[in-house]
Amino acid sequence: MNDLYKSFHEFFEIVIADTNELLEIAYSVRYQVLCVEKRLPGFDASLYPDKLEKDNYDNHSSHFLIRFRPTGDFIGTARLIMFNPLQPKNLFPIELYGQLDPALCDLKTLPRQRTAEISRFVIVNQFDQRKADRRDHGTERMNENSIARERRSMDRRCAPHLALLLAAGIVRLCAKQNISYWLSVMDPALNRLLGYYGLNLNPIGPTVNYHGLRRPYFAKVEDVLNRMHKEHHDAWEVVTECGKYNSFLVTHRKVLGREAVS
């Protein structure tokens, strides 16, 4: 186990949001980031009087949270939008809002039961390292904040962005739900950041205006994890829990045969 893995586990915990109480916390974190901090356009706080940011996809999504161990606070969340067997003709958001090039990825050929769309990939403001890095010279308010001091202490021991830990949560959801293919409509800058760890997805269409400038992406989970294992092994250990959550892909190959997942 490398230092990156050890430091993440010292400071953070991934919690699967599989109870009503945990789901409300996830919706509350989303409300904080999207409606209060207004990190993306199109989220009006007045539309969520209960201070829980939810939509129609949440009923057939799988969610997780990130907990900051020193304080117990939940500081991030993401979800996988799943195929809905009760409404099999329903489309993923990427199909509704992205301009997809079938030559790059024909979604009609994918097994929808094993395909999911990554969504609501958020970290609360004070833990967003891209913004925090711009504040590293510090304001007096931040210096007096105990959580900020803990985060800076963590930063001295591991510099990577918390997007890596969100990706680790996504892989855990994939293992739980038997997901082999990722879709996402994301900021191209975020995809470039994920590429620092070998986690970047493949663009399958042009940039569109969807809660800001976003581009549609696709990846086969196995390909991403194999690339990480070869080129970014320290990050692979974080994302797969040292291989624990990589084994579900091997299980698919044994049960379905290699051609069925290629």
N, C-alpha and C positions, 0 to 999 in steps of 0.2 A: 504493500500500500504506500502510495506516494504522499508527499506533504500536502498537495492540493486536496486529496481525498480526506486526509486526517483533519485538515483545518475546516473543510466544509462540515464534516460531521461534528466537530467541536462547537461550531456556531449555529448550525442550521439543522432542521428536521423536515422531511417531506411527510405530509399527513394526507392520506386519501380522504376526501370529503364524502363519506358514505353514510352520513346521518343528517337529519334535518338541521340539527344545530350547526354542524360543520358547513353545510351548504349555505346557511344564512351568513356565516362568517365569510365565505367566499364571495357571496353577492355583496356583502358590506365592503370588502376590500375593493371589489370592482367599482362600487359606487364612489369610494374615496378617490380612486385613481382617475376614473373616467368622468365623473360628474363634479367632484369638488376640485380636484387638481386640474381637470379639463385637459388631460394629456392627449386626447383625441377630439376632433370636432364631431358634433352631432349627438352629444349626450347632455341633455338638459336636466339638471337636478330636479326641476319642478315636476318632471314626469315620474319621479320615483319618491313619492311622499313617505314611503316606509324606509327610505335610504338603503334600499337593496336593488342593485342593478341586475335585472333579470330579463330574459326574452324567451320566445317560444322554443328555442333550441335547447334550453336547459333541461327540459323534461326527458330528452334522449341524448344527454351528454354525460361524460364521466369527468369528475373534477378532483383537483387536489389543492392543497395549501402548503405554503412554506412558513414554518415557525422559526423565529429567532430565539435560540435557546437561552441566551443570557436574560431576556426579559419575559419570554413566553408569548410575545406578540406575534400575530400572523402578519407577514409583510409582503406576501405575494400569492398569486394563484394563476391557474390556467385550466383550460378544459379541452376535452376531445369531443367534438360533435360526432355522434355515431349515426349509422344507418338506423332508420326507424322501421322495424318490420311491420308495425301496425299501419304505417303509411309509406309503403315501399316506393311510391312514385315521387315522394318529396325529394327535392334537390338539396345538395349541400350549398351553403352560402357562396362558395367559390363558383358554382355553376350559375348562380343568379346574378352575381355582381362582378365576376371576372370575365375578361375576354380571352377565352381559352383557344389555343392553337392545337387542334387534334393531331397535327403532325408531331408535336412535342410530347403530348400525352392525351390519349383518347380515354376519357374517364368511363366510357361505356364498356370498355374491355376489362375494367378492374372489378374484382369481387367486392361488392359494396359492403357486405357483412364484415370484411376485414380491412375496410378503408375508413378513415376518420379525418376530420378537419381540425387542426390546431387553432384555438381561438382564445380570446381574452387572456393574452399572455402579458401579465401586468405585475409590476413591483411598485410599492408605495414610494412616494417621492424621495424621502430621506434615505432610502436604500437603493435608489436608482444610481448606479455607480457612474454612469456617463455624466449625470448632472453633479454627482458628488465630487467627481474628479475635477470639475471646473471650480469647485468650492474648496479644494484641498488646502488652499492658503488660509481658509477658515474665516468665519464670522464669529464674533463674540458669542452670539446666541448658540451656534453650533458647538463651540468649545465648552459651553455650560451644559450641553445636553448629554446625559449619560449614555443614551443609545448611540449617539454619534461617536462617542469615545470608544464604545465597544466595536463599532463598525470600523473605525480607523485602526484599532488594534488588530482586527481581523485582516484588514487590508495589508498591513505590514507583513503578514504571514502568507497571504495568497492574494494576488492581484486580480484574478479573473472576474469577469462580469457575472452577476447573479443570473443572467440568462442561461448560463450553463446548468444551474441548479433547477431552473424551470424546465429545461430540456430533460433533466434527470427525472423529474416528476412525470413528464409526458411519456417517457419510456416505461415507467412503472405502470401507468395506465394502459399502455399498449400490451404489456404482459398480462395484466388483469383481464383485458377485453379481447385478447387475441387479434390485435391490429397489426397489419403488416405494411400498410401504405399510408403515407401522410399527405394531406392537402393543407394548404394555408394561403391566406391572402394577407401579406405582411409588408411592412415598410422595407424597401430594399436595403436600407442601412442596417436593419436588424439582421437580415439574412447575411450580409457581409460580416457582421459581428459574430454570428454563429459560425461562419466559415473559419474564424480564427481557431476554432476547436474541431474543425472537420464536420460541423453539424449543418452546414448550409444545404438548402434544398435547391432543386432545379427549377428555373423559371419556365413557365409554360404559357406565357402570354405577355402582352404589354402592360405597362403601368396604367392603372385606372384611378379615378377619384372615388374612393370608398372609405369614409372616415379619414380623409387625407389621402395622400398618394400611396397606393398599395399595388403590389404585383402578385399575380397568382403563382404558386409554387407547388411542386410535387416531389416526393422522394419515396423510394422503397426503404423501409426501416433497416433491413438487413444490409443494404449497400452503405448506408450512412454509418452504421455501427462497425462494419468491417473497415471502412476508411479510417474511422477514429482509432480503431485498434492498431492499425498499421502506422498511422501518422501522428496521432495525438493520444498516446496510450494513457497518460495521466488523466486527461479529460474523460477517456473511455471508462476508466475505473470509477470516476464520480458518477457518470451517467448510467452505467450498468450495474453499479454496486459490486465492482470487481468481477463482473461476469454473471452475477446472479440473475439479472434481468435480460441477459442476452440469450439464455437457454431456451426461452419460449420460441425463438425463431428456429432453433434446431429441432424442437418438438414438431413444429409445423412441417418441416422437411421430411421427418420420419413418417408422419401420419399421412400427409397429402402427396408426398413425392416431390422431387425437385421441380418438375415442370409446372406443377400447380401453383408454386409460389414465385416463379420466375416471370 
